[in-house]
Amino acid sequence: MSPDEGLDVEVLDTTLRDGAQATGISFTLQDKLSVTEMLDELGISYVEGGWPASNPKDMEYFSRVRELGLSRTEVVAFGSTRRRGTRAGEDQNLAAILKADVRTAVIVGKSWRLHVERVLGASLEENLEMIADSVEYLRSHGLRVIFDAEHFFDGYKEDPEYALRVLGAAEGAGAHRLVLADTNGGSLPHEIQRVVREVRGRVRAPLGIHAHNDSGTAVANTIMAVAEGAAHVQGTINGIGERCGNADLVQVLPALVLKMGLRALRSDLPREEQLRGLTSLSRRVYMLLNLPENPYQPYVGSRAFSHKGGIHIDAMLKEPRSYEHLDPELVGNYRRITVSELSGRAALVNEVSRLGLEVDKDDPALGRALEEIKRLEAEGYSFDGSDATVHLILLRSLGASADQLVPVHWSVDVSSGDEGGTESVADVIVQFGSQVRHGRGRGVGPVHALDCALRAAVGKLVDGLSGVSLTNYKVSVVDSVEGTASKVRVYVEFSDGRGRWSTTALSRNVVEASLNALIDGYNYALMLKWLGSRGGKVVRQV
């Protein structure tokens, strides 16, 4: 079955080619193979695996990718038109495409006379011959050819007739698709709309769109082109690419599938289930590239469906559509209710329900918890993402009486090691119930040493902490006034292998803030265990 059969719009993912050209991006061979499998699972029509003539890794990729047994995706090879003064049959770039043993090739050619004359150094007619020769040569070897008209929108604005002649040369030679590229990313949606509409009436082959994001409109430009009849879309996962990047398919796909109701994926699933793996895909690509996730990324960001304002939260909990344009589960994301000085009792009721408890919105305990949260945020705390700290405040306000770790005394000594580097030694005295315990720990840094000292102090005394580990630690400066010590806010993530939680603490001493965040993290684990032992019920204190 051909990739475009039965689809309204076919998608070509160029993460592994155009995305790999971004500064700071480097895929290993295994990375490229892993991404290909992810895209095949999603149902992307084409994966542009790379430029086989450019480097040995890309050529090896085309050899190894055949072993994957892809079921939905066709891997295509990228290249440019033949070089000036070279016959197509003698061009190394075209030969590399044939060696890649693919069924479809993507060929890029110049469509802006500025590039033809001043960059390529060719005549306008010579450029047309290079395009036609390259497409015909690959077609004669049984390949389908997608023609990428580089800088098409800039070229069309300057000389529309020549830009159209470029498309005509590729189409006349048998090109399967004609892709209009906004290579400099300088066009705006209304310009894309006008040009695509005009070009559609001048060619027979289906049109495609390849948009860069230098004006911040790549996604909008792509959607506008499809609205004007483009049947082929190119982009990258998370929008990575040269300069400001490419159109982000993570944003384009939900628009096409869920909002425009178009068939854009090779999937047998119902439309509302096709993109449930999108958030996971986005995050896995970030992870492979060792890039930080964008929490504000539409659809998949950790804050894309996060609600903070009290009025918003109250309305949204009654009717999610009041402040959500889409059900987050459709893209594999989920709703977050952020507790802050801007949120009200509705947000706290939601957090209590997450703990499996029920509480009335007018319960005085919620008022006490909310006042404490507002007081702490006025001091510089931020509870965005620090769910465990919020839950501890709530549970204590509701009357939870589980034994907790309370710091009594602590000290940390940092000194240079005998063989270079530094060594940290921490002493911690904590109280747990009626018992007071001391622990000493050594670590590669103060926080590590504190954690080791805490574990040494409680030892087997506190059941349930042995499987808890730190997974992330961050520090941010809250204020910085000349002549005074800055306040620092510490954020710590924990995991017990079954779930994750996070805490936050504030101090003018980073070590003290770290210790308090650590203790809160362990106390949260103890509180949940205590709550579970009571069947999920908190006995209210009178």
Steps between C-alpha positions, in 0.01 A plus 500: 500500500648838403547741792261760359215258422183582689641812667386860474847623589821299505772589752875490442709516814844655445619485862791276402611723212394864535465466875851356524633816333413707808787639701561285808309199364673171435331165446690177545420222255298323768315824574399525135376143496306548825331818373408320177326224696309759706382678185398170341295417810327839475419446132706769325493449121862586426814524712782692336785290634784728398726616220694187400760695303586725794650258755568129565257485795204588281600239242532237773156601627341409166663160523396435860146638477399213272534268801227677697202352319309827478127455433361851447788730412703522180857620547614745232843640409580866452731662248549798271478538125805402296799731511567750223696356212436141614281241333233356727643152456839621623379703797614354834205643690246327276707180503489499881122520492484196274743319728273572795252264334184698571176519303462876533750785488468863606691731269557867582545757226531877477187703428620851589696667225720670761627157605527375145708791377693617807539182709488217249665710228282351228276647235126478549467249214788289628328469840182375332703238310669384821161452666346314206810280446515399868132413526503309169811305600352380827166427334681290237633284785150437633492758782219735581624855548379765741634834380579761767498846343750677724428866588180475296306776676788748480550406136132530420472844657794623292435320170183288504533383139848357552398329825211340312736392221707319764192307610417433137846354436466260792142408417579448133780261596259292707521636853243336727459797737593870472592635843506876551770586751514814712869435556583832665186486714414859419151458356184568697176297491311737270788485250507120513126495441519725194796325338369145551161602362659654190743212440230234532338632184823478303621142566343153495716312752395515868666778697688474828624745761837519678507788748778637719427693817713813474192721527337279760224396259615164361210307652246763394652512150475122471137492609414787266660317206293189577186712525581622147536147369854383573492120526853444630650639822862500617625574851695369797421367846517786751578739215877445507690623196740759371494845656153535662391153392231345282125465531438294813310186405404460864282808448410442135367146541234577764385794289464279192355190666300628796400850396473483120379140495748395231649157443871566543637181660531141386300365792208264542405658832202733535600862451465582870754229589765561233701761690495361854872420468596852389611633839713192559655532152588865556664430834693198372652711223600767751656228714696345211645841414565589865290814456277653768129459436306817427235509776296754299501303174142485367319169545787305662672739743473427871317833540293484184196403707607653831254728679598755763246784522224441753216605268640283222533200729151530642345522152721233350422246772130553427543488121848423355414660166469836672880537507633209291493497121553122492475199727866449604460123492457515121870584470618292794528795738304570816346787694691667783346721766766731639464615856615860552403832651280550191304181545215440739326222685401320178866430428551360849189282473649357180832428676321328788314282251834399345586354841181295491329713764178697499456842653234767483598821324395700810709293742701737728806279453519610136496862613792436735696320228433775249614771741825312567562455128443871437730594788778274373468627143525858631835396649622368164376141482365365172285188506482450123578132458575447871202279566635325808561824691143611428361161603691512829351840579152370419534178698632681806215752478253212476642348819735226381707386797761271348842506664729725299873569478586832667850651463666585834854585395715471190847590372689446174875520445637531146874456445740418220568132451840332515488417130335819376136600499301553818345288770195587707424365847162567660370444853126501558295459818131432441205420722247236401214463745660473843841395370795721410760357266837615361642411160820578309538479126767562237421609147630663185318820601317651798156380390620147434670495841183628670294230336746232610500642856118498514488140389765409757305675774167331443642168383255219564311719747282642223349228285413590142787730400749243376353500147478878471763674289577852378452542125543874448629805686486866398580833663377844396568845644181670618638845576839660499548822694845656509662458839264225614486126455266391219204278563526170315222260413578129478297249299550125555337206320464156655399154379426170667481303176121524493437872505670841498456805721678829556560746781624855534659705778632854542787649701788743481719194552495253211600210727216569743249527213631172360469321833143621551399393149660159558320449831168606345553247222553218749217620723266491203584134441434430870172695488374301204589174673318613815200608296490162327511317833186686607304414189546847355332677792628793704369523858418868553659667803253702711 
